[in-house]
Amino acid sequence: MCLAIPAIVQSIEPGDMAIVAIENVRKRISTALLDSVSEGDYVLVHVGYALHLLSEEEAQQTLSLMADAGILEDELDEIRGEASCDT
């Protein structure tokens, strides 16, 4: 499905890049679309880009809803590279 998914920023890297964690999955993403990002921020990630800052509450609620709907694991598999987006 390739939905946007909340993630926490674990570290900031040069060149508008960051390492984020989603559940137990870590991913290097671009932060170029945001004005400012800091370690500990929650961001909405889609196709390798941080699109929007979220509160921790919004992030946790969204992850919980995705898990309840049975789509969280599919999205994590896509992030891990174990599946591809349906077109």
HUPE-V489198 format. One record per residue. N is the residue number from 1. RES is the residue in three letters. PHI is phi as a letter, one per 40 degrees, with the letter a starting at -180 (* if undefined). D_FIRST is the distance of its C-alpha to the first C-alpha in whole Angstrom. Layout:
{{N/RES/PHI/D_FIRST} {N/RES/PHI/D_FIRST}}
This chain:
{{1/MET/*/0} {2/CYS/g/4} {3/LEU/c/6} {4/ALA/c/9} {5/ILE/b/11} {6/PRO/c/15} {7/ALA/a/17} {8/ILE/b/21} {9/VAL/c/23} {10/GLN/c/25} {11/SER/a/27} {12/ILE/b/28} {13/GLU/b/28} {14/PRO/c/30} {15/GLY/g/29} {16/ASP/f/26} {17/MET/b/24} {18/ALA/a/23} {19/ILE/b/22} {20/VAL/b/20} {21/ALA/b/19} {22/ILE/b/17} {23/GLU/f/18} {24/ASN/b/20} {25/VAL/b/18} {26/ARG/b/19} {27/LYS/a/18} {28/ARG/c/20} {29/ILE/b/19} {30/SER/c/20} {31/THR/b/22} {32/ALA/c/24} {33/LEU/c/22} {34/LEU/b/24} {35/ASP/c/27} {36/SER/a/28} {37/VAL/b/26} {38/SER/b/28} {39/GLU/d/28} {40/GLY/g/27} {41/ASP/c/25} {42/TYR/b/21} {43/VAL/b/19} {44/LEU/c/15} {45/VAL/b/14} {46/HIS/a/11} {47/VAL/f/11} {48/GLY/g/14} {49/TYR/b/16} {50/ALA/c/17} {51/LEU/c/17} {52/HIS/a/19} {53/LEU/c/22} {54/LEU/b/21} {55/SER/c/24} {56/GLU/c/24} {57/GLU/c/24} {58/GLU/c/21} {59/ALA/c/19} {60/GLN/c/20} {61/GLN/c/19} {62/THR/c/16} {63/LEU/c/15} {64/SER/c/17} {65/LEU/c/15} {66/MET/c/12} {67/ALA/c/14} {68/ASP/c/16} {69/ALA/c/13} {70/GLY/g/12} {71/ILE/b/9} {72/LEU/c/10} {73/GLU/c/11} {74/ASP/c/8} {75/GLU/c/7} {76/LEU/c/11} {77/ASP/c/11} {78/GLU/c/9} {79/ILE/c/11} {80/ARG/c/14} {81/GLY/g/13} {82/GLU/c/13} {83/ALA/a/10} {84/SER/b/8} {85/CYS/c/5} {86/ASP/c/6} {87/THR/b/8}}
